Amino acid sequence: MKKTHFLRMTIIVVTVCFAVGVAIAAILYGGNAERKASTGTLVLAFDSAADGQKPNGGILNIREMASEKVIAAAASKADLNGIKTEEVQKNLYIVGVYPTDMANRIATYDSPLSAKSTRAADVRGFHPTMFHVTLYQEAAPELTAEQRTALLGAILDTYRESLGGRTEVTALTTREPKILSGDFVKKALRTALPLSALGFIVSIILLIRKRSR
């Protein structure tokens, strides 16, 4: 009877410790999971893009991609007219891609003939022609992954059409990370198993102390 009671208590203690470990892992690592999103890469292939100009000579402003006009037209094109423009704007991220040798491209010598001359880099003189564009799920949580990706594609196409120059869209993909990803399971086990072992050891210690009385 005593052995059965000890076994039952040990199972309860180990189970509780394991559950606590999983809960701790969820708190520590659950928030670090990748957000659901659709991504694409926009390449500006017309010559004036490198000078920060549109094909018609106007100033190239990549933020126009997130304008109300572009988003509204894109939503209509994707047959998603119920989309809230302001939510899309807050969750549409556009990041320029800078080459690894950018410093050498934009650095200028104050005196090329002097051995003591220094170089000054001015990033204002460089205009990226490739952009990684990400539309996060929070822009429209009610959309399916396919609809969200279609909306991003429509935004990119609408913006490309507004430029009127040669552009390309590559790597249009959907990112749907699972809550119980392999990485999270590994971290949860690394946290929960030691606690379970600790619970088992505590149970053994209590049993020994009880028998020694």
C-alpha positions in Angstrom: 0.0 0.0 0.0 2.9 2.3 0.9 4.6 1.6 -2.4 1.5 2.3 -4.3 1.1 5.6 -2.5 4.7 6.5 -3.1 4.4 5.7 -6.8 1.3 7.7 -7.2 2.8 10.7 -5.5 6.0 10.4 -7.5 4.0 10.4 -10.8 2.1 13.5 -9.7 5.2 15.4 -8.7 7.1 14.5 -11.9 4.0 15.4 -14.0 3.6 18.8 -12.3 7.3 19.6 -12.7 7.2 18.7 -16.4 4.1 20.9 -16.9 5.8 23.8 -15.1 8.9 23.3 -17.3 6.7 23.4 -20.5 5.0 26.6 -19.1 8.3 28.3 -18.4 9.5 27.4 -21.9 6.3 28.8 -23.4 6.9 32.1 -21.5 10.6 32.3 -22.4 10.5 31.1 -26.0 6.9 31.2 -27.2 7.1 35.0 -27.9 10.2 34.5 -30.1 8.4 32.5 -32.7 8.3 33.9 -36.2 5.2 35.8 -37.1 3.0 34.6 -40.0 3.8 36.7 -43.1 4.0 36.8 -46.8 7.3 38.0 -48.3 8.5 39.1 -51.7 11.5 40.8 -53.3 11.2 43.8 -55.6 14.0 44.6 -58.0 14.1 48.0 -59.8 15.8 47.2 -63.1 15.6 50.6 -64.8 18.8 52.7 -65.0 17.6 55.7 -63.1 16.7 53.7 -60.0 20.4 53.7 -58.9 20.2 57.5 -58.9 17.0 57.6 -56.8 14.9 58.6 -59.8 11.8 57.2 -61.5 11.9 56.5 -65.2 10.1 59.8 -65.8 12.7 61.7 -63.9 10.7 62.2 -60.7 12.0 61.4 -57.2 11.8 57.7 -56.4 10.2 57.2 -53.0 9.8 53.5 -52.1 7.3 54.5 -49.3 4.8 55.2 -52.0 4.3 51.4 -52.1 2.5 51.8 -48.7 0.3 54.7 -49.9 -3.5 54.5 -49.5 -3.8 54.8 -53.3 -1.6 51.8 -54.0 -3.1 49.6 -51.2 -6.7 50.4 -52.2 -6.0 49.6 -55.9 -4.2 46.4 -54.8 -7.0 45.2 -52.6 -9.5 45.8 -55.5 -7.2 43.9 -57.8 -7.0 40.9 -55.4 -10.8 41.1 -54.8 -10.3 41.9 -51.1 -12.2 45.2 -50.8 -12.9 44.9 -47.1 -9.2 45.4 -46.2 -8.4 48.2 -43.8 -5.7 50.4 -45.5 -4.3 51.7 -42.2 -3.7 48.2 -40.9 -1.9 47.1 -44.0 0.2 50.2 -43.8 1.2 49.4 -40.2 2.2 45.8 -41.1 3.9 46.3 -44.5 7.6 46.4 -44.1 9.9 47.5 -46.9 13.7 47.0 -46.4 16.3 48.1 -48.9 19.1 45.6 -49.7 22.6 47.1 -49.5 25.6 45.4 -51.1 28.4 44.2 -48.8 30.9 46.4 -50.6 28.7 49.5 -50.2 31.3 51.3 -48.1 33.8 51.1 -51.0 31.3 52.3 -53.5 30.3 55.5 -51.6 33.5 56.3 -49.8 35.4 59.4 -51.1 38.9 60.6 -50.3 39.3 64.1 -49.0 42.7 64.2 -50.8 43.6 61.2 -53.0 47.2 62.4 -53.3 47.9 62.6 -49.6 49.1 59.5 -47.7 47.3 60.8 -44.6 44.0 61.3 -46.4 40.8 59.9 -44.8 37.7 58.5 -46.4 34.2 59.7 -45.6 31.2 57.6 -46.4 27.9 59.2 -47.2 25.0 56.7 -47.4 22.8 59.5 -48.9 24.6 58.9 -52.1 23.5 55.3 -52.4 20.0 54.2 -53.5 19.1 50.5 -53.2 17.5 48.9 -56.2 16.4 45.8 -54.4 13.9 45.6 -51.6 12.6 42.8 -49.3 8.9 43.4 -48.7 7.0 41.7 -45.9 3.2 41.8 -45.2 2.5 40.4 -41.7 -0.7 38.6 -40.7 -1.8 41.4 -38.4 -2.6 43.5 -41.5 -5.7 41.4 -42.0 -6.0 38.4 -39.6 -9.1 37.2 -41.3 -7.3 36.4 -44.5 -6.0 33.0 -45.4 -2.2 32.6 -46.2 -3.0 32.5 -49.9 -5.2 35.6 -49.7 -2.5 37.5 -47.8 0.1 36.5 -50.4 -2.2 37.5 -53.2 -2.6 40.9 -51.6 1.1 41.4 -51.3 1.6 40.4 -54.9 -1.1 42.9 -55.9 0.6 45.6 -53.9 3.9 44.9 -55.6 2.3 44.8 -59.1 0.3 48.0 -58.5 3.5 49.8 -57.4 5.5 48.5 -60.3 2.8 49.7 -62.7 2.9 53.2 -61.2 6.6 53.4 -61.8 6.4 52.6 -65.5 9.9 51.1 -65.7 11.3 47.7 -65.9 10.9 45.9 -62.6 10.8 42.3 -61.3 9.2 40.5 -58.4 11.0 37.4 -57.1 10.6 34.9 -54.3 6.9 35.7 -53.4 6.4 33.2 -50.5 4.3 32.5 -47.5 5.7 32.0 -44.0 3.4 30.0 -41.7 5.5 28.9 -38.7 3.8 26.3 -36.5 3.3 26.9 -32.8 4.8 23.6 -31.9 7.8 23.9 -34.1 10.7 21.5 -33.7 12.9 24.2 -32.2 10.3 25.0 -29.6 9.8 21.3 -28.7 13.6 20.9 -28.2 13.7 24.0 -25.9 10.6 22.9 -24.0 12.2 19.4 -23.4 15.5 21.0 -22.3 13.6 23.0 -19.7 11.0 20.4 -18.6 13.1 17.3 -18.3 15.5 18.6 -15.7 12.6 19.8 -13.6 11.0 16.4 -13.9 14.2 14.8 -12.8 14.4 17.2 -9.9 10.9 16.3 -8.9 11.8 12.6 -9.0 14.9 13.2 -6.8 12.9 15.2 -4.3 10.4 12.4 -4.1 13.2 9.9 -3.4 14.7 12.1 -0.7 11.3 12.5 1.0 10.8 8.7 0.9 14.2 8.1 2.5 13.6 10.7 5.2 10.3 9.2 6.0 11.7 5.7 6.4 14.6 6.9 8.5 12.2 8.3 11.1 
